[in-house]
Amino acid sequence: MRIVLGSIAAVLIGLSLFEVTMQPSGPDRVELAIIFMLMAAVSGIAAAFLPLLARRSQKLIITLFALSLVSLIVASIGLAVAASRMFFSEHDLTLVLVVLGFGLIAAVAFAISASRSLTSDLAKMSSAAREVASGELDARTQVTRADEIGSLARELDELARQLQVATAARNTEDSRRREFFAAVSHDLRTPLASMQVATEALRDGLSPDPDRYLASLQTDVAVMHALVDDLFLLARIQAGDVPLELTATDLTEVVDETVEVLKPVADKNGITLELQARERVIVTTGTAAVGRVVQNLLDNAIRHAPTGSRVTISVVNSGGATVVVSDEGEGFDPEFAQHAFEGFTRSDSARARHSGGAGLGLAIAHGLVAALDGEIWIEPGAGGVVGFRIPAYESD
């Protein structure tokens, strides 16, 4: 239907121009209308069949040649009819035919020349697509054009780039996941082995001090319970299912209570804990969640601080409730600091550690702070510094 309407429109436009420029008589109008309709019919038939030829043709040059040939035929029909009506001499008609023949040769040359550039760039794009499909994600088309083919080449290059980035991210995530499960397996295997030995000794009556063996079993059960709780909490955080009860919370008091809870652990390792707070900091937040964040950060600092050193935790009002924990250890490696809060990342891959652990503390802290609409950060370099900020605080 579009071809028919286009042909009719072309005939009407041609007749209108003829009417304005030539002011023809009635017979001339009829004659020219017939010529225009004949040319439009040839063009319409070509327009209908050329797309079919283009889809089935295995060579672009065939399509371009057919397009040039049809254009020449349409023009030749109009020229031949006009020449016959103007009573050309045999010499003039021969000249017209020679010109038309030259036009045919020029059309073929044009089709060959134009298709060479197009087919070359299309071949580059096809080669790049095959390379990307075979796993060479750094392959690019190397095509620079301003037309639609150039736009397609740029889209193909961008697709390959995004696929390369996504594949690299997936490989990194898979590597971290393997390290994570290896760490969890290690942390589970150690208490399980100890529990197995203790239960076998108690069963066989070989334990010289049953109460001590039972205490050891209780300790191992507590370790496993804590690890399972951490895994469950991390899974809920990653699923976006973190229950929060927002209340007015004295953040300074929460930090002070956490320091008191962890003081025996710090004393055992020869670590001095120091709380720095000039005023009470009241913030509407999830008390349990922020307490867990403080505990994770402080426990992490104690485990990494050298014996005889100091761990400092400060609470300040500075456009938000800000808590910063710092120790005197080796600090965070800059490369690790960029990925410290990502899933399946273990801090022991970049920081000296003297104990095991699956490295869930920072990941859990990051998830809880994010759920509280806050931000958390790490400062790489000498001395471990980790801080977080919770917005919209109130002080009294």
C-alpha positions in Angstrom: 0.0 0.0 0.0 2.8 2.4 0.8 4.4 1.7 -2.6 1.1 2.5 -4.4 0.5 5.7 -2.5 4.1 6.8 -3.0 3.8 6.2 -6.8 0.6 8.2 -7.0 2.2 11.0 -5.0 5.2 11.0 -7.4 3.0 11.2 -10.5 0.9 14.0 -9.0 4.0 16.0 -8.0 5.5 15.5 -11.5 2.4 16.6 -13.3 2.2 19.7 -11.0 5.7 20.7 -11.8 5.0 20.1 -15.5 1.9 22.3 -15.3 3.7 25.2 -13.6 6.8 25.1 -15.8 5.5 24.2 -19.3 1.8 25.2 -19.3 0.9 22.2 -21.6 -2.1 21.6 -23.7 -4.7 18.9 -22.9 -3.1 16.2 -25.1 0.3 16.9 -23.6 -1.1 16.5 -20.1 -2.6 13.1 -21.0 0.6 12.0 -22.7 2.9 13.0 -19.9 0.5 11.4 -17.4 0.9 8.1 -19.2 4.7 8.5 -19.3 4.8 9.3 -15.6 2.5 6.4 -14.7 4.6 4.0 -16.7 7.8 5.2 -14.9 6.0 5.0 -11.6 4.8 1.5 -12.3 8.4 0.3 -13.1 9.7 2.0 -10.0 6.9 0.5 -7.8 7.6 -3.0 -9.1 11.3 -2.6 -8.4 10.6 -1.2 -4.9 8.5 -4.3 -4.2 11.0 -6.8 -5.4 14.3 -5.2 -4.4 13.9 -5.9 -0.7 13.2 -9.5 -1.4 16.4 -9.6 -3.6 18.4 -7.9 -0.8 17.3 -10.5 1.8 18.1 -13.5 -0.5 21.2 -12.1 -2.1 24.5 -13.3 -0.7 26.5 -10.4 -2.2 25.8 -6.8 -1.4 27.1 -5.8 -4.9 24.2 -7.6 -6.5 21.7 -5.5 -4.6 23.6 -2.2 -5.3 23.8 -3.2 -9.0 20.1 -4.0 -9.2 19.3 -0.6 -7.6 21.5 1.3 -10.0 20.1 -0.7 -13.0 16.5 0.0 -12.0 17.3 3.7 -11.6 18.8 3.8 -15.1 15.9 1.9 -16.6 13.4 4.3 -15.2 15.3 7.2 -16.5 15.8 5.6 -19.9 12.1 5.0 -20.3 11.4 8.6 -19.7 14.2 9.8 -21.9 13.3 7.4 -24.8 9.7 8.4 -24.8 10.7 12.1 -24.7 13.1 11.6 -27.5 10.5 9.8 -29.7 8.1 12.7 -29.1 10.7 15.3 -30.1 11.4 13.5 -33.4 15.1 13.1 -32.8 17.3 12.3 -35.8 18.9 9.0 -36.1 22.2 10.6 -35.1 20.7 12.2 -32.0 19.0 9.0 -31.0 22.2 7.1 -31.4 23.9 9.7 -29.2 21.2 9.2 -26.5 21.6 5.5 -26.6 25.4 5.8 -26.3 25.0 8.1 -23.3 22.5 5.6 -21.7 25.1 2.7 -22.3 27.8 4.8 -20.6 25.4 5.4 -17.7 24.9 1.6 -17.4 28.7 1.1 -17.3 29.0 3.9 -14.7 26.3 2.4 -12.6 28.0 -0.9 -12.5 31.3 0.7 -11.6 29.6 2.7 -8.9 28.0 -0.4 -7.5 31.3 -2.2 -7.3 33.2 0.8 -5.8 30.5 1.5 -3.2 30.1 -2.2 -2.2 33.8 -2.6 -1.7 33.8 -0.2 1.3 30.6 -1.5 2.7 31.5 -5.1 2.4 34.9 -4.5 4.0 33.4 -2.8 7.0 30.7 -5.4 7.3 33.3 -8.1 7.2 35.2 -6.4 10.0 32.0 -6.3 12.1 31.3 -9.9 11.3 34.8 -10.9 12.3 34.6 -9.0 15.6 31.2 -10.6 16.4 32.7 -14.1 15.8 35.7 -13.3 18.0 33.5 -12.0 20.8 31.3 -15.1 20.5 34.4 -17.4 20.8 35.4 -15.7 24.0 37.8 -12.9 22.8 35.9 -10.1 24.6 38.6 -7.5 23.8 37.9 -7.7 20.0 36.6 -4.5 18.4 35.2 -3.8 14.9 37.8 -1.0 14.1 35.1 0.6 11.9 34.8 4.4 11.8 31.9 5.7 9.9 29.3 8.4 10.4 26.4 6.5 8.8 24.1 3.8 10.0 26.8 1.1 9.5 29.1 3.2 11.7 26.4 3.5 14.4 25.9 -0.3 14.3 29.6 -0.8 14.6 29.7 1.4 17.7 26.8 -0.4 19.3 28.6 -3.7 18.6 31.8 -2.4 20.2 29.8 -1.1 23.2 28.1 -4.5 23.6 31.5 -6.2 23.6 32.8 -3.8 26.1 29.9 -4.3 28.5 30.1 -8.0 28.1 33.9 -7.8 28.9 33.1 -5.8 32.1 30.3 -8.1 33.1 32.5 -11.2 32.6 35.3 -9.7 34.6 33.0 -8.8 37.4 31.5 -12.3 37.4 34.9 -14.0 37.5 35.9 -11.7 40.4 32.7 -12.6 42.2 33.2 -16.3 41.6 36.7 -16.1 43.0 35.5 -14.3 46.1 32.7 -16.8 46.5 35.1 -19.7 46.4 37.4 -18.0 49.0 34.3 -17.3 51.1 33.1 -20.8 51.2 36.7 -22.1 51.8 36.9 -19.8 54.8 33.5 -20.8 56.1 34.4 -24.5 55.6 37.6 -24.0 57.6 35.9 -22.2 60.4 33.3 -24.9 60.6 35.8 -27.8 60.3 37.9 -26.6 63.3 35.2 -26.6 66.0 33.6 -29.7 64.5 36.9 -31.6 64.7 37.4 -30.5 68.3 33.8 -31.5 69.2 34.3 -34.9 67.6 37.4 -35.5 69.6 35.8 -34.4 72.9 32.6 -36.4 72.4 34.6 -39.6 71.5 36.7 -39.1 74.6 33.6 -38.6 76.8 31.8 -41.6 75.1 34.8 -43.9 75.6 35.4 -42.7 79.2 38.9 -41.6 78.3 38.6 -37.9 79.3 40.5 -37.2 82.5 38.4 -34.1 83.2 34.9 -34.4 81.8 33.9 -30.9 82.9 36.7 -29.4 80.9 35.7 -31.4 77.9 32.1 -30.2 78.3 33.2 -26.6 78.6 35.2 -27.0 75.4 32.2 -28.5 73.6 30.1 -25.5 74.9 32.7 -23.1 73.5 32.8 -24.8 70.1 29.0 -24.8 69.9 29.0 -21.1 70.7 31.5 -20.4 67.9 29.5 -22.4 65.4 26.3 -20.7 66.6 27.8 -17.2 66.1 29.1 -18.2 62.6 25.7 -19.5 61.5 24.0 -16.3 62.9 26.4 -14.2 60.9 25.7 -16.2 57.7 22.0 -15.9 58.3 22.2 -12.1 58.9 24.3 -11.6 55.8 21.8 -13.5 53.7 19.0 -11.4 55.0 21.0 -8.2 54.3 21.7 -9.2 50.7 18.0 -10.1 50.3 17.0 -6.6 51.6 15.2 -8.1 54.6 16.7 -6.2 57.5 14.1 -5.6 60.3 14.7 -2.2 61.8 12.9 -0.5 64.7 13.8 3.1 64.6 14.0 4.8 68.0 15.9 7.8 69.5 19.3 6.2 70.3 22.1 7.6 72.4 24.9 6.6 70.1 27.6 7.5 72.6 26.0 5.2 75.2 25.8 2.4 72.6 29.5 2.7 71.8 30.4 2.9 75.5 28.5 -0.3 76.2 30.2 -2.1 73.3 33.6 -1.0 74.6 32.7 -2.5 78.0 31.6 -5.8 76.4 34.8 -6.2 74.3 37.2 -4.9 77.0 37.9 -8.4 78.4 38.9 -9.5 74.8 41.1 -6.4 74.4 42.7 -6.9 77.8 43.5 -10.5 76.9 45.3 -9.4 73.8 47.0 -6.5 75.6 45.0 -3.8 73.8 43.8 -0.6 75.3 40.4 0.7 74.3 39.8 4.4 74.3 36.4 6.2 73.8 36.6 9.8 72.6 33.2 11.7 72.8 32.8 15.3 73.8 29.0 15.1 74.0 26.1 12.8 73.8 25.0 12.1 70.2 21.3 11.3 69.9 20.1 9.9 66.5 16.9 8.3 65.4 18.1 4.9 64.2 17.9 1.1 64.7 19.6 0.6 68.1 20.4 -3.1 67.6 21.7 -2.6 64.1 24.0 0.3 64.9 25.2 -1.6 68.0 26.1 -4.6 65.8 28.0 -2.3 63.4 30.0 -0.8 66.2 30.7 -4.3 67.7 31.9 -5.6 64.3 34.2 -2.7 63.6 35.6 -2.7 67.2 36.1 -6.4 67.2 37.9 -6.2 63.8 40.2 -3.5 65.1 41.1 -5.5 68.3 42.0 -8.6 66.3 44.3 -6.7 64.0 45.9 -4.3 66.5 49.4 -5.4 67.7 49.9 -6.3 71.4 50.5 -3.3 73.6 48.8 -0.9 71.2 45.7 1.3 71.4 42.3 1.1 69.7 40.4 4.4 69.6 36.7 4.9 68.8 35.4 8.4 68.5 31.8 9.7 68.3 31.1 13.2 67.0 28.4 15.5 65.7 29.5 16.8 62.4 26.5 17.1 60.0 25.5 13.7 61.2 26.4 11.1 63.8 29.8 9.9 62.9 31.7 7.0 64.4 35.4 6.3 63.6 37.4 3.3 64.8 41.2 3.3 64.4 43.9 0.9 65.5 47.7 0.9 65.3 48.0 -2.1 63.1 49.4 -2.5 59.6 46.3 -0.9 58.1 44.3 -1.7 55.0 45.9 -2.3 51.6 44.6 0.3 49.1 43.5 -2.5 46.7 41.5 -4.2 49.4 40.0 -1.0 50.6 38.2 -0.6 47.2 36.4 -4.0 47.7 36.3 -4.4 51.4 32.5 -4.2 51.7 31.7 -6.3 48.7 30.2 -9.7 49.0 32.6 -12.7 49.6 35.6 -10.4 50.4 37.9 -11.4 53.2 40.1 -8.9 54.8 42.8 -11.4 55.5 43.8 -11.4 51.9 45.3 -7.9 52.4 45.7 -7.5 56.1 47.9 -9.4 58.5 45.8 -11.8 60.6 46.7 -14.1 63.4 43.3 -15.8 63.7 40.8 -17.5 61.4 37.5 -16.1 60.3 35.3 -15.9 57.3 35.6 -12.1 57.1 31.9 -11.4 57.5 32.2 -8.4 59.8 32.8 -5.6 57.3 30.2 -7.0 54.9 27.5 -7.2 57.6 28.5 -3.7 58.9 28.2 -2.3 55.3 24.7 -3.8 54.8 23.4 -2.6 58.1 24.7 1.0 57.6 23.2 1.0 54.1 19.8 -0.1 55.6 20.1 2.8 58.0 20.6 5.2 55.1 24.1 5.9 56.2 27.6 5.6 54.7 30.6 3.6 55.7 34.2 3.9 54.5 37.8 2.7 54.9 40.9 4.8 55.0 43.8 2.9 53.5 47.3 3.3 54.8 49.1 2.8 58.1 46.8 2.1 60.9 43.3 0.7 60.3 40.7 3.4 60.1 37.0 2.5 59.5 34.1 5.0 60.0 30.5 5.3 59.4 28.0 8.1 59.4 24.2 8.1 60.1 22.3 11.2 59.0 19.5 13.2 60.6 20.7 13.1 64.2 19.5 15.2 67.1 21.5 16.3 70.1 20.6 17.7 73.5 
